[in-house]
Amino acid sequence: MEDRLPVLIQKQLDAKIQQHPPLFPWETEVEEYETIEAESGHPIFNIPTLPPEPNGDL
């Protein structure tokens, strides 16, 4: 019975994540990212990032 609670909680979390996937801080909605094949054959996700903020050093 003790092992059942973590399994139930994990299933509920998985269902919520499927319904509302987490977003990067700069995203406002879910986006599909293109993937590229690496030489190793594993996919690499092309995830956009924010440009660096100016630090005032000129």
C-alpha positions, -999 to 999 in steps of 0.1 A, spaced: 0 0 0 29 24 7 42 20 -28 9 28 -43 7 65 -33 39 76 -51 27 58 -82 -7 75 -81 10 109 -75 33 103 -104 5 94 -128 -14 126 -118 17 147 -124 23 130 -157 -13 137 -168 -11 174 -158 22 178 -176 7 163 -207 -22 187 -206 -1 218 -197 35 212 -206 61 235 -189 73 264 -208 106 282 -210 104 317 -193 103 335 -226 75 313 -241 39 323 -239 25 291 -256 36 256 -265 58 254 -296 72 225 -316 109 228 -320 127 214 -350 152 187 -345 184 180 -363 203 147 -365 237 147 -348 265 127 -362 259 101 -335 224 96 -348 207 112 -317 183 141 -323 194 175 -312 166 200 -305 170 235 -319 157 255 -289 157 292 -293 173 312 -265 171 348 -255 199 371 -267 223 381 -239 214 412 -220 237 442 -224 258 446 -193 268 482 -198 305 475 -204 314 495 -234 
